[in-house]
């Protein structure tokens, strides 16, 4: 599995545009949107180890599957996220970083937290509709996410589009981003769902 994630996020300012976005992205009638119910808990230690190291550690239900994820990386001025993402299938939502032990590069950093107490910091609950398509010379996955993010007792809506590069050129991903912004009035977002939750929780 390629551990490099390259994507952009855009906020949908007018929910009435969602169906128009679906129709624009569906290349033919044989394609179908995949629906995934996603409920995630982002964890950190009591001393905020993961936040201090710019790491997102979450455990998420994706329909009937549970996945633990490690993410770290950066976002540039174009709103382009370039991150290391490592996913491991697990059997429960409770934190257990030992599932990442075989990934030596990250384990050397996070192994010091394996015996620490973990706290639930951010919760996300949303429906993802995703579709894979060809744009110019690249394979992209586009996701429509609708739901909410929660930090402590505070909630905010999630209504956004994500485009992830699966195969090809970053320029093609940015081309589709520009086209969606132009056609549907979307707004580029340089803040992840996790960071939005941290803001809601008063930790940023």
C-alpha positions as CSV (number, residue, x, y, z in Angstrom):
1,X,0.0,0.0,0.0
2,X,1.3,3.5,-0.9
3,X,1.5,5.5,2.3
4,X,1.6,8.9,0.6
5,X,-1.7,10.8,0.5
6,X,-2.1,13.8,-1.8
7,X,-5.4,15.6,-1.7
8,X,-7.3,18.9,-1.6
9,X,-10.4,19.8,0.4
10,X,-13.1,22.3,-0.5
11,X,-16.1,23.5,1.5
12,X,-19.5,23.5,-0.1
13,X,-21.0,26.8,0.7
14,X,-24.4,26.1,-0.9
15,X,-25.8,22.7,-0.1
16,X,-28.2,23.0,-3.0
17,X,-25.2,22.5,-5.3
18,X,-24.5,19.0,-4.0
19,X,-26.7,17.2,-6.6
20,X,-25.2,19.3,-9.4
21,X,-21.7,18.3,-8.2
22,X,-22.7,14.6,-8.2
23,X,-24.0,14.9,-11.8
24,X,-20.9,16.7,-13.0
25,X,-18.6,14.1,-11.6
26,X,-20.4,11.0,-12.7
27,X,-18.8,10.3,-16.1
28,X,-21.4,7.7,-17.2
29,X,-24.5,5.9,-16.0
30,X,-22.5,2.7,-15.3
31,X,-20.7,4.4,-12.5
32,X,-22.1,4.5,-9.1
33,X,-21.3,6.5,-5.9
34,X,-20.1,4.4,-3.0
35,X,-21.7,5.3,0.4
36,X,-19.6,4.9,3.5
37,X,-20.8,5.8,7.0
38,X,-17.8,7.1,8.9
39,X,-17.6,7.6,12.7
40,X,-14.2,8.4,14.1
41,X,-12.5,9.1,17.4
42,X,-9.2,11.0,17.3
43,X,-7.0,10.3,20.3
44,X,-4.1,11.9,22.0
45,X,-2.1,11.5,25.3
46,X,-2.7,13.6,28.3
47,X,0.4,15.6,27.5
48,X,-0.7,16.1,23.8
49,X,2.2,14.2,22.4
50,X,0.5,13.7,19.0
51,X,-0.7,17.2,18.6
52,X,2.8,18.5,19.5
53,X,4.3,16.3,16.8
54,X,1.7,17.2,14.2
55,X,0.3,13.7,14.1
56,X,-3.4,12.7,13.8
57,X,-4.2,9.3,15.3
58,X,-7.7,8.1,14.9
59,X,-9.8,5.0,15.0
60,X,-12.7,5.0,12.6
61,X,-15.7,2.8,11.7
62,X,-16.1,2.7,8.0
63,X,-19.4,0.9,7.5
64,X,-18.7,-2.6,9.0
65,X,-14.9,-2.1,9.1
66,X,-12.8,-0.5,11.8
67,X,-9.5,1.2,10.8
68,X,-6.8,2.8,12.9
69,X,-4.9,5.6,11.1
70,X,-1.7,7.5,11.5
71,X,-1.4,10.7,9.6
72,X,1.3,13.4,9.5
73,X,2.4,15.9,6.9
74,X,1.7,19.4,5.6
75,X,-0.6,21.6,3.5
76,X,0.7,24.3,1.1
77,X,-0.7,27.6,-0.2
78,X,-2.8,25.8,-2.9
79,X,-4.6,23.9,-0.1
80,X,-2.7,20.7,-1.2
81,X,-2.3,18.2,1.6
82,X,0.7,15.9,1.3
83,X,0.8,13.4,4.1
84,X,2.0,10.1,5.3
85,X,-1.1,7.9,5.9
86,X,-0.9,4.4,7.4
87,X,-4.0,2.4,7.9
88,X,-4.5,-0.8,9.9
89,X,-7.6,-2.9,10.3
90,X,-8.5,-3.4,13.9
91,X,-11.4,-4.9,15.8
92,X,-12.4,-2.2,18.3
93,X,-12.5,1.6,18.6
94,X,-10.3,1.8,21.7
95,X,-6.8,3.1,21.1
96,X,-3.9,0.7,20.7
97,X,-0.9,2.0,18.9
98,X,0.9,-1.4,18.9
99,X,-0.8,-2.0,15.5
100,X,1.8,0.4,14.0
101,X,4.8,-1.5,15.5
102,X,5.9,-3.0,12.2
103,X,6.2,0.4,10.5
104,X,9.7,1.1,11.9
105,X,9.9,4.8,10.7
106,X,6.9,5.9,12.7
107,X,7.2,3.4,15.6
108,X,10.5,4.9,16.6
109,X,8.7,8.2,17.2
110,X,5.4,7.0,18.8
111,X,6.5,3.9,20.8
112,X,7.2,6.1,23.9
113,X,3.4,6.6,24.1
114,X,2.4,2.9,24.1
115,X,1.9,2.7,27.9
116,X,0.4,6.2,28.3
117,X,-3.3,7.0,28.9
118,X,-5.1,8.1,25.7
119,X,-8.0,10.6,25.7
120,X,-10.7,11.1,23.1
121,X,-10.0,14.6,21.7
122,X,-12.1,15.0,18.5
123,X,-15.1,13.0,17.1
124,X,-16.3,13.1,13.5
125,X,-19.5,11.6,12.2
126,X,-20.3,11.9,8.5
127,X,-21.5,10.1,5.4
128,X,-19.0,9.9,2.6
129,X,-20.1,9.4,-1.0
130,X,-17.1,8.7,-3.2
131,X,-16.4,8.0,-6.9
132,X,-13.3,7.3,-8.9
133,X,-12.8,9.0,-12.2
134,X,-10.3,9.9,-14.9
135,X,-9.5,13.6,-15.2
136,X,-7.0,14.5,-18.0
137,X,-4.2,11.9,-17.6
138,X,-4.9,11.0,-13.9
139,X,-7.0,8.8,-11.8
140,X,-8.7,10.7,-9.0
141,X,-11.1,9.8,-6.1
142,X,-13.6,12.4,-5.3
143,X,-15.6,12.3,-2.0
144,X,-18.6,14.3,-0.8
145,X,-18.6,14.4,3.1
146,X,-21.7,15.5,5.0
147,X,-22.0,15.4,8.8
148,X,-20.4,17.0,11.8
149,X,-17.1,17.4,13.8
150,X,-17.1,17.7,17.5
151,X,-14.4,19.0,19.9
152,X,-15.4,18.7,23.6
153,X,-19.1,19.9,23.7
154,X,-18.8,22.1,20.5
155,X,-20.0,20.9,17.1
156,X,-19.6,22.2,13.6
157,X,-21.0,20.9,10.3
158,X,-19.0,19.0,7.7
159,X,-20.0,19.8,4.1
160,X,-17.0,19.4,1.8
161,X,-15.5,17.8,-1.2
162,X,-12.2,16.0,-1.2
163,X,-10.1,15.1,-4.2
164,X,-7.4,12.5,-3.8
165,X,-4.7,11.7,-6.4
166,X,-4.7,7.9,-6.9
167,X,-2.5,7.8,-10.0
168,X,-1.0,10.5,-12.2
169,X,-0.1,14.2,-11.8
170,X,-0.7,16.7,-9.1
171,X,-1.4,19.3,-11.8
172,X,-4.4,17.3,-12.9
173,X,-5.8,17.2,-9.4
174,X,-5.4,21.0,-9.1
175,X,-7.1,21.3,-12.5
176,X,-10.2,19.5,-11.3
177,X,-10.1,21.6,-8.1
178,X,-10.1,24.8,-10.1
179,X,-13.0,23.6,-12.3
180,X,-15.1,22.7,-9.2
181,X,-14.4,26.1,-7.6
182,X,-15.3,27.9,-10.8
183,X,-18.5,25.9,-11.5
184,X,-20.0,25.5,-8.0
185,X,-18.5,28.3,-5.9
186,X,-16.6,26.0,-3.6
187,X,-14.0,27.4,-1.2
188,X,-10.6,25.9,-0.7
189,X,-10.0,24.6,2.8
190,X,-6.5,24.2,4.3
191,X,-7.8,22.8,7.6
192,X,-8.4,19.1,8.2
193,X,-11.4,17.8,10.1
194,X,-9.1,17.0,13.0
195,X,-7.8,20.5,13.2
196,X,-11.3,21.9,13.1
197,X,-12.1,19.6,16.0
198,X,-9.1,20.9,17.9
199,X,-10.2,24.5,17.3
200,X,-13.7,23.6,18.6
201,X,-12.1,21.9,21.7
202,X,-10.1,25.1,22.4
203,X,-6.7,23.3,21.9
204,X,-5.5,25.6,19.1
